[in-house]
Amino acid sequence: MNDKYKETFEQFRKQYPGAKRGLETEFAAFCKKHKDWKEYIPELLKGLQREQRHKETCKRNNEFVPSWKNLTTWLNNSCWEYEYPEIVEVADKPKSQWDLVDWEKAIKESPDNKRFLILSGMQQGFDLKKYL
């Protein structure tokens, strides 16, 4: 009977992207740490997939994505139970504060700062030569 559980655990372990030890070592440590381990085995892969989706969404939104924990740490902390906040994907999220500037408007409305604004914008990669 434990072979069925161990096989399911191994499928999960192979998909886990962080550092890990061998199957026997990880499985024995997991069973020792969690007395109700048979109940948790089916939830491991679901929890891993939730975390993967969360990290992928954060990455697409240019948000901080922490590195993967070691598998032992992930299991000891019952990370399969984590609930992640809903993240709204932003299609054209600005990459920096400079993307938010309306350069043409700023240059027209600030004649005293025109040269500074043009040079600042050009340093950020915006084509503002026509305003020089």
HELIX and SHEET records of a PDB file:
HELIX    1   1 ASN A    2  GLN A   15  1                                  14    
HELIX    2   2 LEU A   23  LYS A   33  1                                  11    
HELIX    3   3 TRP A   37  ARG A   60  1                                  24    
HELIX    4   4 LEU A   71  ASN A   76  1                                   6    
HELIX    5   5 CYS A   79  GLU A   81  5                                   3    
HELIX    6   6 GLN A   97  LEU A  100  5                                   4    
HELIX    7   7 TRP A  103  GLU A  109  1                                   7    
HELIX    8   8 PRO A  111  ASN A  113  5                                   3    
HELIX    9   9 LYS A  114  GLN A  123  1                                  10    
HELIX   10  10 LYS A  129  TYR A  131  5                                   3    
END                                                                             
